[in-house]
């Protein structure tokens, strides 16, 4: 049975689904045998049949207008922009009302030189290379005094190129320059920052766990301390630089697999994955793993901030957003941002073979243009959509609301569409403040009940 209505349309629904205004739910349950499938934007999604009694029970047990969870909103700024432009972006972010601004930490960018041309990205007219990256902690030091209430941070660095004591010292120093706690985003590392530079990667996850323990010691210890691990040995070490009035830097961990998610629960102050393959459903499962690990470690789950680094493609219309998803730069990032295993889950084979692991395996300057063009052409639309939050501001807001239902409290938006064409950047600068206000505005919606 299909119910059609012109009162509300949702481009995220499949063609056989329609929505019915929420206020009609009780009348609907009493007069027909249609059951709600789920709620989106205050509307019941309808499209399947079940007995009347079961339908009434489903609606009766659903919360009737719960307060909408406010989502904090941050921005990710790339460091191949000059520091002067990054300062301007920070000031714009303050006016827009963002909660945070983070920068990545790389020695080279994911985009190769062979793709760095005006037909792919308008930034190629401003810079001769995608790899003219500024050092992340130096950039944060330049931005800190202008940050005001905006939290600044790195998302993310790793402890393969830097000793964890060096990372802790940099974070504590920056905390003296900020009014709110620094976001210290950390991960296990990526191939583009290690292999070309001769940096060894011995058991990256095991090394990463030890590095987290060392950073915690630096944040909490007074006087000398020792640490005896497989990868790090400290004997009579000292880090007497205490956290400032802004608070101890918060460790946000970029985790996706079960073992890394467990580390978030045991050591992290925040969780900041890249958008998962299956969207909010995968996010909810990951957050559940984090919560379980935190409880097992006798940590308060409320002390961990569930966040998300979302690659965003914004456009005035849904059709223009679809056109953005077909652009070579966006398709390239989708190609490199998904592993062979994820392609198999979506019914395809990755052009780079069954062992390709996504961003962590990318070596941009080892790519041949002809091979790269052929691989980009093979990227299916569903792969591209799985990597990006795309659409109009209302559509992007709806998607982020779904993540909020799954536990999200802080989203970091990386407006990738701003790199494609100058007009897309101008539109993003206009639309993002409106999106920030919408996500942070208290309102109410019906949300589906969830088990703890």
Buried (B, 14 or more C-beta within 10 A) or exposed (E): EEBEEEEBEBEBBEEEBBBBEBEBBEEBBEEBBBBBBBBBBBBBBBBEEEEBEEBBBBBEEBEEEEEBBEBBBBBBBBBBBEEEEBBEBBBBBBEBBBBBBBBBBBBBBBBBBBBBEEEBBBBBEEBEEBBEBBEBBEBBBBBBEBBEEBBBBBBBBBBBBBEBBEBBBBBBBBBBBBBBBBBBBBBBBBBBBBBBEEBEBEEBBBBBBBBBBBBBBBBEBEEEBEBEBEBBEBEEBEBEBEBBEBEBBBBBBBBBEEBBBBBBBBBBBBBBBBBBBBBBEBBBEBBBBBBBBBEEEEBEBEEBBBBBBBBBBBBEEBEBBBBBBEBBBBBBBBBBBBBBBBBEEBEBEBBBEEEBBBBBBBBBEEBEEEEBEEBBEBBBEEBBBBBBBBBBBBBBBBBBBBBBBBBBBBBBBBBBBBBBBEEBBEBBBEBBBEBBEBBBEEEEBBBBEEEE
